[in-house]
Amino acid sequence: MATGRAELEKLTAPKLCELALEKYSNITGVSGMKKEELIEAILAEEVKLGLRPKKEEERQATGPMGATQLKAAIRALKKTRDAALQGKDREGLATVRLQVKRMKRRLRNLREAS
């Protein structure tokens, strides 16, 4: 049975390494991978084995940043937005608002996927 992405992210890197060695022997280089690489490799292997639909894998590929990183980036963009408001920079303001909108959409997609 396929393991949920949220469940995988709760595990530590050594536990993920152990899981990959036990369940998915086709994954190579497990001991040298970082946590995110292990999660992606496990998800890709589940797609190959037919345990997970391809559509969900494509959805994950659009958001390589985690939820925490996205929130931090949104906060930084909001500070840039405030500076553009103070400086009355309409073009900069429009650009920053669009970036915030896109990052919020990616954050919602990450939450729906997990």
C-alpha positions as CSV (number, residue, x, y, z in Angstrom):
1,M,0.0,0.0,0.0
2,A,1.2,3.5,-0.8
3,T,2.6,5.6,2.0
4,G,1.2,9.2,2.2
5,R,3.6,12.1,1.6
6,A,2.7,13.6,5.0
7,E,3.5,10.3,6.7
8,L,6.9,10.2,4.9
9,E,7.8,13.7,5.9
10,K,7.1,12.9,9.6
11,L,9.8,10.2,9.5
12,T,13.5,11.0,10.1
13,A,16.1,10.5,7.3
14,P,17.5,7.2,8.9
15,K,14.0,5.8,9.2
16,L,13.3,6.7,5.5
17,C,16.6,5.1,4.5
18,E,15.6,1.9,6.4
19,L,12.1,2.0,4.8
20,A,13.6,2.4,1.3
21,L,16.0,-0.5,1.8
22,E,13.3,-2.8,3.2
23,K,10.4,-2.1,0.8
24,Y,12.0,-0.7,-2.3
25,S,15.1,-2.6,-3.2
26,N,15.2,-0.9,-6.7
27,I,16.2,2.4,-5.2
28,T,19.9,2.8,-5.3
29,G,22.2,5.2,-3.4
30,V,19.8,5.4,-0.5
31,S,22.5,5.9,2.1
32,G,23.8,9.0,0.5
33,M,20.5,10.7,-0.1
34,K,19.0,13.6,1.9
35,K,15.5,13.4,3.4
36,E,13.8,15.2,0.5
37,E,15.6,13.0,-2.0
38,L,14.5,9.9,-0.1
39,I,10.9,11.0,-0.1
40,E,11.0,11.8,-3.8
41,A,12.7,8.5,-4.6
42,I,10.1,6.5,-2.5
43,L,7.2,8.3,-4.2
44,A,8.7,7.7,-7.7
45,E,9.2,4.0,-6.9
46,E,5.6,3.7,-5.7
47,V,4.4,5.3,-9.0
48,K,6.6,2.8,-11.0
49,L,5.1,-0.1,-9.0
50,G,1.5,1.2,-9.6
51,L,0.9,1.9,-5.9
52,R,0.4,5.6,-6.5
53,P,-1.3,7.4,-9.4
54,K,1.0,9.4,-11.7
55,K,-1.2,12.5,-11.5
56,E,-0.4,12.9,-7.8
57,E,3.4,12.6,-8.5
58,E,3.1,15.4,-11.1
59,R,1.3,17.6,-8.6
60,Q,4.2,17.1,-6.1
61,A,6.8,18.0,-8.7
62,T,5.3,21.5,-9.1
63,G,6.1,22.4,-5.5
64,P,9.6,21.4,-4.6
65,M,9.5,23.8,-1.6
66,G,8.0,22.6,1.6
67,A,5.2,24.4,3.4
68,T,7.5,26.0,5.8
69,Q,9.7,27.4,3.1
70,L,6.7,28.7,1.1
71,K,5.4,30.5,4.2
72,A,8.8,32.1,4.8
73,A,9.0,33.2,1.1
74,I,5.5,34.7,1.3
75,R,6.4,36.7,4.4
76,A,9.5,38.0,2.6
77,L,7.4,38.9,-0.4
78,K,4.9,40.7,1.8
79,K,7.7,42.9,3.1
80,T,8.8,43.7,-0.4
81,R,5.1,44.5,-1.2
82,D,4.9,46.9,1.7
83,A,8.1,48.6,0.4
84,A,6.6,48.9,-3.1
85,L,3.5,50.4,-1.6
86,Q,5.5,53.0,0.3
87,G,7.6,53.9,-2.8
88,K,4.4,54.0,-5.0
89,D,6.0,51.5,-7.4
90,R,3.0,50.2,-9.3
91,E,4.9,47.7,-11.5
92,G,6.9,46.3,-8.6
93,L,3.7,46.0,-6.6
94,A,1.9,44.1,-9.3
95,T,4.8,41.7,-9.7
96,V,5.1,41.0,-6.0
97,R,1.3,40.5,-5.6
98,L,1.4,38.0,-8.5
99,Q,4.3,36.1,-6.9
100,V,2.4,36.0,-3.5
101,K,-0.7,34.8,-5.2
102,R,1.3,32.0,-7.0
103,M,3.0,30.9,-3.8
104,K,-0.3,30.8,-1.9
105,R,-1.7,28.6,-4.6
106,R,1.3,26.2,-4.3
107,L,0.9,26.1,-0.6
108,R,-2.8,25.2,-0.9
109,N,-1.9,22.5,-3.5
110,L,0.7,21.0,-1.1
111,R,-1.8,20.9,1.7
112,E,-4.4,19.2,-0.5
113,A,-1.9,16.6,-1.7
114,S,-0.9,15.6,1.8
